[in-house]
Structure formats: C-alpha cells, structure tokens
C-alpha cells in the first residue's frame, strides 16, 4: 500500500472520528470573519460544514481517484456548489466564499497534526487535504462565476426583448424607434420583428427612427441597408428618420452611401411622407390644425 | 414541351403564377422557360409571381427570379414579386441578393393595384 493510499485512509479515519471538532474549529473561524456581515448564523454554518465534511468523508472513502473526488463525487460537488450558491445569494463575495472553503483546510490540518504521529504520513495527508480543498475552493469560484454569467445572459435576453417595439402609427404605416447602440444581434432582431410586423399588418411604409442611436458606424449602416433592402423585397417602403447632425456628419465622413434610402430629419416629417406614400393627405390635416392653432 | 408543375394563369395582359413551398432547380428552370414562352405568345404587359407560399429560397432560385425579371423586361413585361415572407427576405438580403430590377408588392392584390394605379388605365 502506497503512502498516499495510507494517508487517504488516515484522513478518512480522522474525518470520521473528529468530525465535530473540525466543524467547530471552522465555525469559530467563520464566525469571527462573518461577524460584521451577520448574514449567516451558527446553526446554518453548522449545517453547511456538516454537509461538506460528510461529502469529503464519503468521497474519500469511495474508490474514486483523488483528482476526481471534488468534481466527480456528486454529494460533495453538490454540497460545495449549493454552499457557493447560498452564500452568493446572501451577498457574500466570491473571495470570501472560496476563503471559507480554504479555512476548512486549516481546521482539517490542525486535527490531522494531532491525529497522525508519523511525520511522513502526516505530510502526505496534509498535502492531500490541501489538494482536495483547493479543488473545492476553485469549484465554489467557478459556481459563482457561472451563476453570474447566467444572470448576465438572462438580462441580455431581456434587454433584447424590450428593445425593439414596432408601433403602428397610421393605416399601413409602422415605426421602430431605435434606442441605444445597435450591434449585430440587436439589428438582426430589429430587422426580424419589423419584417414580421410588415407581413402581419400588410404595412406599406416602415419608418426606422434612429433618434436614440448614439453612433452610427459602417456595421450599423450595413444593418440598416439590409433592413431597407429586405423591406423592399417584401413590397414595402422604408424611411429612415431622426438622423441628428453629428450622425449625418459621421455618415458623410465614413462615406456610407445611404442614397437609396428615403431619409427625413424628424419622425414627424417621416410620418408626413409616409402618409402621403400610402395615399392619404396629411397636408390637409396639418393645415386644418395650424389654422386651428392660429385662431386660438 | 413538358409543362411545369406551376400553373400560369392569364388575366388579360397579365400573367399570374403562384410558386409553391419549395422551388427546386428543375421546377424553377422549367417554369422560367414556360413563362418566357407565354409572355412572348400573348404579349403580356406584366407578370405577377405570388410567392406567399414560398418559405425557403436558395441562391439558385433567387437567380432564377432575377433572370425571369430580366427576360420578361426584354419581352416588354414588368415583373412584380408579391407577398414575400419575411424569412425569405432576410435570407436574400443576407446572401447579398436584393433582386435588382424586380418590383415587389405585399400581396397579389397590392401588385394588381400597382399595375393599375387608381385613375390610370387598367393593364390588360
């Protein structure tokens, strides 16, 4: 039997016998660290550490190779990831969570030092505990990062959903007011929802309003051109409105050719043009309105 | 001559054809061939292609559509593509094929309106 296997057996023995002692040492360390946070109470700590130690004990007692105990042994892996999730939800930082797992090393090593008289075996066992709990600490970190990543992606999706309202402005006239920076993914969604709306409403004119778009680069212009081309293919016309002076300068400076697109400076002008294009007479209405205003 | 599976209807001087779900290469070629004969035979002034049912398009079919338009123009007829679905429009634009020289309309009804503007003389 190799030294490593003997060390592993020793750890299993000590974890079995001194479980409470390790747990108590760890809780003491955590309480002093988390005293200010006050987020976790002693009972909960006790429960957490018991689950993790039980996982360690069972994982080491099983015949699994040492490298795979943390990631491959389900009860231990789940205990560690649950621990990371719960603490992250309480607002504990990633460093503190990993630190808590590393603190378990100190608690274990201290007990091991008392329990194994043979110095060589003790060194081997200490090293083994370190490797094992380093792995567990990294796993908490990974869990933390993964859950953050998931939140970011979910918010991204939500942002995409809310960012592209297609509104009906007039009989057979649609508009998309674009707000914020247009990247390829958003431009794609804008294009799809606009075209879908054209199809559903049998719209003749679509107005793309870019008042809320801070910058236009060649990629954005390309997306706009594509949308306009697709609109034309479906048999509708497209008007680009809300081009601010800076944007106009930028488009001119970049040499982007938007000559095939009908452009208007404001959404109001675009709507007037659109209403004319569908065959109604906005001029009449506008005149009526202005006379009304003059009278009052 | 083998007639294509796509029926071509005649409404006065307008030819109307509805393309089905998928336009495979052989059908497309046969259709282009038959259409050109019909346009020339009746001296059609316009061709309306209803592509409402066309869900998928590839670059070959797109090229055939452009060829049909060019051919029809040479024979003195306008071509109006009616009712393109939006996924097809997106595919074409992404392939860089924006069908130059082809007129478009939202539906066959709009295409007919386009060909016969209110107040103007009716085509056909």
Interface residues (C-beta under 8 A of the other chain):
Chain A: X191 X192 X195 X196 X198 X199 X202 X203 X204 X226 X227 X229 X230 X231 X232 X233 X234 X235 X236
Chain B: X81 X82 X83 X84 X85 X86 X88 X89 X90 X92 X93 X94 X98 X99 X104 X105 X106 X107 X110 X111
